[in-house]
Amino acid sequence: MLCGGKKSYLAAAVCVITLTSMVTLSYLQLQRLSHLPKIIQEGSRCRGKITNSTITALKDNRTFIISPYFDDRESKVTRVIGIVHHEEVKQLYCWFCCQPDGKMYVSKAKIDVHSDRFGFPYGAADIVCLEPKNCEPTHVSIHQSPHGNTDQLPRFEIKNRKAETFSVDFTVCISAMFGNYNNVLQFIQSMEMYKILGVQKVVIYKNNCSHLMEKVLKFYMEEGTVEIIPWPINSHLKVSSKWHFMQDGTHIGYYGQITALNDCIYRNMQRSKFVVLIDADEIILPLKHPDWMAMMSSLQEQNPGTGIFLFENHIFPETTSTHVFNISSWNTVPGVNILQHVHREPDRKDVINPRKMIIDPRKVIQTSVHSVLHAYGNSVNVPMDVALIYHCRVPLQGNLPRESLIRDTTLWRYNLSLIMNVNKVLYQTIL
């Protein structure tokens, strides 16, 4: 017998550890074998309708596919960004069709529901499948079963299959534009500030906005700055405009913000050196550098191996204004004029200011809103004397008198360029 002989506690402990290790290794090997792709058909052609929808419901109506991405950072897998019911979706399979030989492979998926679900029944999920070894599939279907008719399954293009050289340095991801969004002036100011700071691309997951805002978005799309990802999530789920579950029958928080952020990271993994995860009313303002590239070069030099840089959020209440930069032609445009809001709320005792991020997308596996959940490499909190997030919105400390606010005119360093650029956009779109 393996554990016969000595009766000492030490021998017994070694015995138990050995047996446990053997069982665990056997289990892990079986698990991996169960996820290996298996040929189920040969000589057939790829069937099923290719879908280009941003959100596709599977037949179970508990699984929603956003987009698959090739990911070879650890092993050769297809990582599908999706939304699932955290209890009711137990098993999914990837169906790969390999051309030109026509072999159909099925892989059992690992379903990884992101930990930051905030109590909602539906959450962002990675549906991860090992790919066939001798094949580079261009499309995949997702099914609840390893058996069935492929003709009826929607097929999704697997993005990031080919390595690319970076086409841009900075991409801003704005995760959910909803609620008939009409803060037109502040949106244009943010866009122009992003461009001044070094942004070449802004990706917006758009649910809905006002007619006037549509005109502005059209201008930026034609300019080549904005990419719109349609985000009709309320066609599939009951969405909440709040980030935490309120026991009100809703399915997912803040219009599926976390899913959109994760999709945006993978969508830009091959084409952008950095991805910036902020909202349209937030600007990361550098205090020691003229723009983001100079700031990030310095931060990377000081923090080698770091892929996630977190910046502290500070509220500049839109209820407190100054008469400086009261530009008459802007008064007819709906929205906030950020140049008139240069007083920020002081830190609250025992309250940690939330953070937003500039990341190296190739080092991120999963993200939440204010932190990365899984990544390669380190995260660093950027000191406030290097940069802060200017966040102009309704106050969080509405009872504070004006004299308790901190006057901070960092934004005014950019006023000449900002005013000129905003005027150009307004005259071409609205005025």
C-alpha positions in Angstrom: 0.0 0.0 0.0 1.1 3.5 -0.8 0.4 4.7 2.8 1.3 1.6 4.7 4.0 1.2 7.3 4.9 4.2 9.5 2.1 5.4 11.7 3.7 8.7 12.6 1.7 11.9 12.0 4.3 13.1 9.5 4.0 10.0 7.4 0.2 10.3 7.5 0.4 14.0 6.4 2.8 13.2 3.6 0.5 10.4 2.5 -2.6 12.6 2.5 -0.8 15.4 0.6 0.5 12.9 -2.0 -3.0 11.4 -2.6 -4.6 14.8 -2.7 -2.1 16.0 -5.3 -2.6 12.9 -7.4 -6.4 13.3 -7.3 -6.1 17.0 -8.1 -3.8 16.5 -11.0 -6.0 13.8 -12.4 -9.0 16.0 -12.1 -7.3 19.0 -13.8 -6.1 16.7 -16.6 -9.7 15.4 -17.1 -11.0 18.9 -17.0 -8.6 20.1 -19.7 -9.3 17.0 -21.8 -13.0 17.8 -21.5 -12.4 21.2 -22.9 -10.2 20.1 -25.9 -11.8 20.6 -29.3 -13.3 17.5 -30.8 -14.1 16.8 -34.4 -17.8 16.2 -34.9 -18.2 16.6 -38.7 -15.9 16.3 -41.7 -16.2 17.6 -45.2 -19.0 20.0 -44.5 -19.0 23.7 -45.3 -19.5 26.4 -42.7 -23.1 27.1 -42.3 -25.2 29.5 -40.2 -25.8 33.2 -40.8 -23.0 35.6 -40.0 -24.3 38.2 -37.6 -23.0 41.8 -37.3 -25.2 42.8 -34.4 -23.5 44.2 -31.4 -25.7 42.1 -29.0 -27.1 38.8 -30.1 -29.4 36.7 -27.9 -29.0 32.9 -28.0 -32.1 30.7 -28.0 -32.0 30.2 -24.3 -32.5 34.0 -23.9 -30.2 33.9 -20.9 -27.0 34.3 -22.9 -26.1 37.3 -25.0 -23.1 37.4 -27.3 -21.2 40.7 -27.9 -18.1 39.6 -29.8 -15.4 36.9 -29.9 -11.7 37.7 -29.8 -8.6 35.7 -30.5 -6.4 35.6 -27.3 -3.0 33.8 -27.4 -1.4 35.4 -24.3 -1.6 32.2 -22.4 -2.9 29.6 -24.8 -4.6 29.6 -28.1 -8.2 30.5 -27.2 -11.3 32.3 -28.5 -12.5 34.6 -25.7 -16.1 35.6 -26.3 -17.3 38.7 -24.5 -20.9 38.2 -23.4 -23.7 38.7 -20.8 -25.1 35.7 -19.0 -27.5 34.9 -16.2 -25.1 34.1 -13.4 -27.1 31.1 -12.1 -29.1 29.7 -15.1 -26.3 29.5 -17.7 -24.3 26.3 -16.8 -22.9 25.0 -20.1 -21.9 26.5 -23.4 -19.9 25.2 -26.4 -17.9 26.9 -29.2 -18.5 25.5 -32.6 -15.5 26.1 -34.9 -15.6 25.5 -38.6 -12.1 25.0 -40.1 -11.7 25.7 -43.8 -10.8 24.6 -46.4 -11.0 21.0 -45.1 -14.5 21.6 -43.7 -13.9 20.0 -40.3 -16.2 21.0 -37.6 -14.8 21.2 -34.1 -16.7 21.6 -30.8 -15.0 22.9 -27.6 -16.6 23.0 -24.2 -16.5 26.6 -22.9 -15.2 27.9 -19.6 -17.8 30.4 -18.4 -16.2 33.1 -16.3 -18.8 35.5 -14.9 -17.1 38.7 -13.8 -17.0 39.2 -10.0 -18.3 42.8 -10.1 -22.0 42.0 -10.8 -23.2 44.3 -8.0 -26.1 42.0 -7.2 -27.8 42.0 -10.6 -28.8 38.6 -12.0 -27.0 39.2 -15.3 -23.3 40.1 -15.6 -20.4 40.4 -18.0 -18.9 37.1 -18.8 -15.9 35.7 -20.6 -16.9 32.5 -22.6 -13.5 31.0 -23.3 -12.8 28.1 -25.6 -9.6 26.3 -26.6 -9.1 26.5 -30.4 -8.3 23.5 -32.7 -4.5 23.1 -32.9 -4.1 22.8 -36.7 -6.7 25.5 -37.6 -7.2 29.2 -37.3 -10.9 29.6 -37.4 -12.3 32.9 -38.6 -15.8 32.4 -37.2 -17.4 30.7 -34.2 -20.9 29.8 -33.1 -22.0 29.5 -29.5 -24.5 26.8 -28.5 -25.8 25.2 -25.3 -25.1 21.7 -26.6 -22.2 19.9 -28.4 -24.8 18.4 -30.7 -27.3 20.0 -33.1 -27.8 21.7 -36.5 -25.2 24.3 -37.3 -27.4 25.7 -40.1 -29.5 27.4 -37.4 -26.7 28.9 -35.3 -25.5 32.5 -35.8 -21.8 32.8 -36.6 -19.6 35.5 -35.2 -16.3 36.7 -36.7 -13.3 36.2 -34.4 -11.6 39.5 -34.1 -7.9 40.2 -33.4 -6.8 37.1 -35.4 -4.0 39.0 -37.1 -1.5 41.1 -35.3 -1.5 44.7 -36.3 0.8 47.7 -35.7 -0.8 50.4 -33.4 -2.8 52.8 -35.5 -3.3 55.2 -32.5 -1.7 56.0 -29.2 -4.8 56.7 -27.1 -8.4 55.4 -27.5 -11.1 56.7 -25.1 -13.9 54.2 -24.3 -17.2 55.8 -23.3 -19.2 52.8 -22.1 -22.9 53.8 -22.3 -24.6 56.9 -23.8 -28.2 56.6 -22.7 -31.2 58.6 -21.3 -31.6 60.7 -24.5 -28.2 62.2 -23.7 -28.2 66.0 -24.5 -25.2 67.5 -22.7 -24.0 68.8 -26.0 -21.6 71.6 -25.0 -19.8 69.6 -22.3 -19.5 66.6 -24.7 -17.9 68.8 -27.4 -15.5 70.3 -24.8 -14.5 66.9 -23.5 -13.9 65.7 -27.1 -11.7 68.7 -27.9 -9.8 68.3 -24.6 -9.2 64.7 -25.4 -7.8 65.7 -28.8 -5.6 68.4 -27.2 -4.3 65.8 -24.7 -3.4 63.3 -27.5 -6.4 61.2 -28.2 -7.0 60.0 -31.8 -10.0 57.7 -31.3 -13.1 57.8 -29.1 -15.3 54.7 -29.0 -18.9 55.3 -27.8 -21.4 52.5 -26.9 -24.5 54.4 -27.8 -27.9 53.4 -26.6 -29.7 56.7 -27.4 -29.2 60.5 -27.4 -31.0 63.6 -28.6 -31.4 64.7 -32.2 -28.9 67.5 -31.6 -26.4 65.1 -30.2 -26.8 62.9 -33.2 -25.6 65.8 -35.4 -22.5 66.3 -33.3 -21.7 62.6 -33.3 -22.1 62.5 -37.1 -19.5 65.4 -37.3 -17.0 63.5 -35.2 -17.6 60.2 -37.1 -17.0 61.9 -40.4 -13.9 63.6 -38.9 -12.6 60.1 -38.0 -12.4 60.7 -34.3 -15.5 58.8 -33.1 -16.5 55.2 -33.6 -20.1 54.4 -32.6 -20.9 50.9 -31.3 -24.7 50.5 -31.3 -25.7 49.3 -27.8 -29.5 48.3 -27.8 -29.2 46.4 -24.5 -32.7 47.5 -23.4 -34.1 45.5 -26.4 -32.9 42.3 -24.6 -32.8 43.1 -20.9 -34.4 45.3 -18.3 -31.7 47.8 -17.6 -31.0 49.9 -14.6 -29.6 53.4 -14.7 -28.0 52.7 -11.4 -24.8 50.7 -10.8 -26.2 48.6 -7.9 -29.2 46.2 -7.8 -32.3 47.7 -6.2 -34.6 44.6 -6.0 -36.7 46.3 -8.7 -36.9 43.6 -11.3 -34.0 44.9 -13.5 -31.5 42.5 -15.0 -28.3 44.4 -15.4 -26.8 47.6 -14.0 -25.9 50.9 -15.7 -26.9 49.8 -19.2 -24.4 47.0 -19.2 -21.5 49.4 -18.7 -19.0 46.7 -17.5 -19.6 44.5 -20.6 -19.1 47.5 -22.9 -15.8 48.4 -21.2 -14.4 44.9 -21.5 -15.5 44.7 -25.2 -13.8 48.1 -25.8 -10.5 46.8 -24.4 -10.4 43.8 -26.6 -11.7 45.7 -29.6 -8.8 48.0 -29.3 -6.2 45.6 -28.1 -4.3 45.4 -31.4 -4.7 48.9 -32.6 -4.2 51.3 -29.6 -1.1 51.7 -27.4 -3.3 52.8 -24.5 -7.0 52.6 -23.7 -8.6 55.2 -21.5 -11.7 54.1 -19.5 -13.6 57.3 -18.5 -17.1 58.9 -19.0 -17.9 61.8 -21.3 -18.0 64.2 -18.3 -14.5 63.2 -17.1 -11.1 64.5 -18.2 -7.8 63.3 -16.9 -5.9 66.5 -16.4 -2.1 66.3 -16.2 -0.5 68.7 -13.8 3.2 68.1 -14.5 3.0 67.4 -18.3 1.5 69.1 -21.3 -0.3 66.0 -22.6 -1.0 62.3 -22.0 1.9 60.9 -24.0 4.4 62.9 -22.0 2.7 61.9 -18.8 2.5 58.2 -19.7 6.1 58.0 -20.9 7.2 59.4 -17.5 4.8 57.1 -15.5 6.0 54.0 -17.5 9.6 54.9 -16.9 9.0 55.3 -13.2 6.9 52.1 -13.0 8.3 49.4 -15.3 6.1 46.5 -15.9 2.9 48.4 -15.0 0.0 48.2 -17.3 -2.8 49.8 -15.3 -2.6 53.5 -14.1 -5.4 54.7 -11.9 -6.3 58.4 -11.5 -8.3 59.9 -8.7 -11.8 61.3 -9.4 -12.6 64.8 -8.2 -16.0 66.5 -8.4 -16.2 70.0 -9.9 -19.9 70.8 -9.1 -21.8 72.3 -12.0 -23.9 74.3 -9.4 -20.8 76.5 -8.6 -19.7 78.7 -11.4 -17.5 81.7 -12.3 -18.4 84.5 -14.7 -15.0 84.1 -16.5 -15.4 82.5 -20.0 -19.1 83.3 -20.2 -19.1 83.0 -24.0 -22.4 84.3 -25.3 -22.6 82.1 -28.5 -22.3 79.0 -26.2 -25.3 80.0 -24.1 -27.8 78.7 -26.8 -26.1 75.2 -26.8 -27.6 72.7 -24.3 -25.1 71.5 -21.7 -22.5 72.6 -19.2 -19.6 75.0 -20.0 -16.8 73.4 -18.1 -14.6 76.5 -18.2 -16.9 78.1 -15.8 -16.6 75.4 -13.2 -13.2 75.5 -11.5 -14.1 74.8 -7.9 -13.7 71.2 -6.7 -15.1 69.5 -3.7 -12.7 68.7 -0.8 -12.0 65.0 0.1 -14.5 63.5 2.4 -13.4 61.9 5.6 -13.3 58.1 5.5 -14.4 58.2 1.8 -12.0 56.9 -0.9 -12.3 58.8 -4.1 -13.1 56.4 -7.0 -10.6 56.1 -9.8 -10.6 55.7 -13.5 -7.9 54.2 -15.7 -5.4 54.5 -18.5 -4.4 50.9 -19.4 -2.2 48.9 -21.7 -5.0 46.7 -23.1 -2.6 43.8 -23.8 -2.0 43.5 -20.1 -5.7 43.4 -19.1 -7.9 40.2 -18.9 -11.0 41.6 -17.2 -11.9 45.0 -16.0 -14.5 46.6 -13.8 -15.3 50.4 -13.8 -12.9 51.6 -11.1 -10.3 48.9 -11.1 -9.0 46.0 -13.2 -10.2 42.5 -12.0 -7.5 40.4 -13.7 -4.3 41.5 -15.4 -0.7 40.7 -16.2 1.7 43.1 -14.4 1.1 45.7 -11.8 -1.4 48.5 -11.1 -0.3 51.9 -9.8 -2.3 54.8 -8.2 -1.1 58.0 -9.9 -0.5 60.7 -7.3 -2.8 63.7 -7.4 0.1 66.1 -8.0 0.8 64.3 -11.3 -2.8 64.2 -12.6 -6.4 64.2 -11.5 -9.8 63.5 -13.1 -11.7 66.7 -13.7 -15.4 65.5 -13.3 -17.9 68.3 -13.8 -21.4 67.0 -12.7 -24.0 67.5 -10.0 -22.4 67.8 -6.6 -21.8 65.0 -4.2 -21.5 67.4 -1.2 -24.3 69.8 -2.2 -24.5 71.4 1.3 -21.0 72.8 1.2 -20.7 76.6 1.0 -18.6 78.0 -1.9 -15.8 79.0 0.5 -15.3 75.3 1.4 -14.6 74.4 -2.2 -11.1 74.4 -3.6 -10.4 76.7 -6.5 -8.5 74.7 -9.2 -7.9 76.4 -12.5 -5.7 73.7 -14.1 -8.2 73.4 -16.9 -7.6 77.1 -17.9 -4.1 76.2 -19.1 -5.9 74.9 -22.2 -8.5 77.7 -22.6 -7.1 79.3 -25.9 -7.0 76.0 -27.8 -10.2 74.7 -26.3 -12.3 77.8 -27.1 -11.0 78.0 -30.6 -11.6 74.2 -31.3 -15.0 74.2 -29.7 -16.1 77.2 -31.8 -15.0 75.4 -34.9 -17.2 72.4 -34.1 -20.2 74.5 -33.1 -20.1 76.5 -36.3 -19.9 73.4 -38.4 -22.7 71.6 -36.5 -25.1 73.7 -34.5 -24.5 77.5 -34.7 
